[in-house]
Amino acid sequence: VTPACIQTLRRGAIVGREFDIGLLEACHGDAAADYVDAAQEATDAAILVEVAPQRYRFVHFLIRELVYEGIPEDERADAHARLAATLETRAGNGEPRWSEVAHHLMAANRFEDAARACRKAGAQALRQLAFDEAVQAYTDALAAAEGAGGFQASDEIELLLELGHAQTRAGEIVAGKETCLRAAALAREEGDSALLARAALEHGMALQYARVDTELVALLEEALDALGPSDSTLRARVMGRLAAALQPAEDPEGPMQLAREAIAMARRLESPETLMDTLRNGGSAMVDLGDVDERVVLDRELAVLAEELGNPVEALRGNLRSIMDFLALERLDDAYRAMRACERITEELNHPAYAWRAVAMRALRALWEGRLDEAEALIVEVRAIGERGADLNARAVYTMQEVRLLHYRG
């Protein structure tokens, strides 16, 4: 093929196996017609195939690889850097796909900029509930930072906390805890009580039913001592999480009182986000143990506040807890309303990590109403969705429901 065609193929290979003419034009400034002619020549030579108007794909990934490897290293790095800048600015008022920007910055050996883009890619993936992608993005950010020659301890701790958060959301609970322990160790070395507290909170982000994690308890107690006695959002959050982590305790009243103090502190601080966090964790310390009249008020407040703050995950949690409260109070109409709210939220979230909970509530209702065959089918569905969502609590729920079903059947 002609030199002009080779140049177009090289620029396309920088993009990937597929590329569109508009992107090449925006990146390199040549006329679109020239790219179209060159792409047509490559199509006639069976190198490219047109998959959409002015969008092309290399017919085989090995051909793209061969073209890519033929680009001089300096030219390749420069083209990747140009492309990263184009992708970032081309989004206009929207948000670019940060994973693509980061990929090209890494290929351009622009490691410091790549680390920044990877962190943005991780945050973007979390917003989209793409938890595995978020884990990969933050892992890549750590690698990019190392490539840039390392970073300050505080930046490394922040990045480890972001990675630990993503791992926990992805169901990688053990890996998330290990990452947070690394962050806690660095924070301890730096004497940074705030970062130590955040590491403890991320370590305990996943609430697991009826299990006391002594490692988490020790870390939260250390963080609480380091923060000092003054009111602060971090102190309130750590108190609330410690209260939950201590249950079930031999004397459950102590952790419940700690939860009440955390919630009261959050109210004094007039921080809605902190109040939501302490209601979440403080309410966890009271589940099945506290007075139901107290619980139902706090759980309804959590559901309403989370909706106001645009946090569907915590709104789901508040409604789920409310269902059990209303059942204990024999307020069935209120329980069914909370169930419908759970179904609405899980449909909006559209992710198996949350979807199993609404199905579990339908199974529970079928059990109450004696529709045992339907309940059995729903329990099977809970098991399947819960395993896909990698939620450790799903197993506890569907096992309890299976026991209830067997009991009803004698």
Disulfide bonds with the S-S distance in Angstrom:
none
